[in-house]
Amino acid sequence: MKRYKLINEFRGNKKGTRFYLIAESEFIGVKEFVLRTQDLTVRISITEDELKKNFVSLGIK
């Protein structure tokens, strides 16, 4: 499972919050990602641009 760390405050989540990539989908060239916090309490759905701008990959667990 891929892990990401938030590098900017985003949608009420603090910088440094860690997320797991739960799902990845693409429809007519638009990629969408679903991420959950490590404690699984917060779920967000974001675009590829938002992922690149606000998150950094921590690798695969």
Residue, then its C-alpha position, 0 to 999 in steps of 0.5 A: m500500500k502506498r503511503y503519502k505525507l501532507i506537505n501543506e495544510f490541505r482541507g483541514n488536515k495539518k502539514g505532516t499528516r500521513f495518508y494511505l492511498i486506498a484507490e486510484s481511478e481514471f476516467i477520460g484522462v482525469k485521475e482521481f485518488v482516494l486517501r485515508t489517514q493512518d488512523l482511518t478516520v479521514r477520507i479524501s478524494i483528490t485529483e492528480d494535480e492536488l496529489k502532486k502539489n500537496f503530498v510527497s510519497l513515502g514509498i510502499k509499506 
